[in-house]
Amino acid sequence: MAEIATAHAPAAAAAASRVPVIELRNVSKTFGEVRSLSNVNFAVYPGEIVGLLGDNGAGKSTLVKTIMGFHRPDSGGEIFFHGRRIDDWSVARARALGIETVYQERALCEKQPIWRNMFMGREPRTRWGLLDVKRMREECSRLMSEHMGFTSAAVHPDNVVTTMSGGEKQGVAITRALHFDAELVILDEPTMGLSLTETKKTLDFVSNIKKAGKSAVFIDHNIFHVYPVVDRLYVLDRGKVAGVYDKSQISMDDLIDRLYRVARTGTLD
């Protein structure tokens, strides 16, 4: 299936004047006889939320794991970060450059208080080498108020995570990523299993990423969750890019129609 050129010239012209936070060029990934990605070109620009859509087996997980450093591209594929080609791509390298992931499982220790989760693995210490608990609690309180919108005295840094709603847990994970200066936040189906109210809260947290001047990749099956908060969308099908769309140039109804067409025929022709 050939890659499909779509009508988003204004966005393409604007993007051309900026350097992507991350860019993948001609990236392929093969596992044995299975080619999960085939010559994929993908870019995320500063302050941009990019949606990644596709059915099961489309290659979304492989692409995301490549961005995260779990997979290295096959020979010929290149990864650029702020315009500089990175050859020693790995999980450690990606994280050192500021790529953070919020998994659908949320990766939180639910028996621990919010402040412990916020700083887990990156705890500030006193000059004597002890955990600076006072500082962590105070900073957590500030983050909860300024970034998560918690103003009630009933919600406190000492609250155990298990008492929070699904949307609030996602808020903790997203806020944690932003606090540690993530350049790019990968959101792996963050609304899966959430109620309508929790989903709305999570989407608000996603919007806060853009307000903070950071970038994100939002992976999901549910276009009704992705479309409202993204700037551009990539559609993957059988390891290839089936379409790239600027949201301002395509309605949700038209996008849904194209997704159905890809699912049925493997092409937009």
Stockholm file with secondary structure:
# STOCKHOLM 1.0

chainA/1-269         MAEIATAHAPAAAAAASRVPVIELRNVSKTFGEVRSLSNVNFAVYPGEIVGLLGDNGAGKSTLVKTIMGFHRPDSGGEIFFHGRRIDDWSVARARALGIETVYQERALCEKQPIWRNMFMGREPRTRWGLLDVKRMREECSRLMSEHMGFTSAAVHPDNVVTTMSGGEKQGVAITRALHFDAELVILDEPTMGLSLTETKKTLDFVSNIKKAGKSAVFIDHNIFHVYPVVDRLYVLDRGKVAGVYDKSQISMDDLIDRLYRVARTGTLD
#=GR chainA/1-269 SS CCCCCCSCHHHHHHHHTSCCSEEEEEEEEEETTEEEEEEEEEEECTTCEEEEECCTTSSHHHHHHHHHTSSCCCTTCEEEETTEECSSCCHHHHHHTTEEEECTTTTCCTTSBHHHHHHTTCCCBCTTSSBCHHHHHHHHHHHHHHTSCCCCTTSCTTSBGGGSCHHHHHHHHHHHHHHTTCSEEEEESTTTTCCHHHHHHHHHHHHHHHHTTCEEEEECSCHHHHGGGCSEEEEEETTEEEEEEEGGGSCHHHHHHHHHHHHHHSSCC
#=GC SS_cons         CCCCCCSCHHHHHHHHTSCCSEEEEEEEEEETTEEEEEEEEEEECTTCEEEEECCTTSSHHHHHHHHHTSSCCCTTCEEEETTEECSSCCHHHHHHTTEEEECTTTTCCTTSBHHHHHHTTCCCBCTTSSBCHHHHHHHHHHHHHHTSCCCCTTSCTTSBGGGSCHHHHHHHHHHHHHHTTCSEEEEESTTTTCCHHHHHHHHHHHHHHHHTTCEEEEECSCHHHHGGGCSEEEEEETTEEEEEEEGGGSCHHHHHHHHHHHHHHSSCC
//
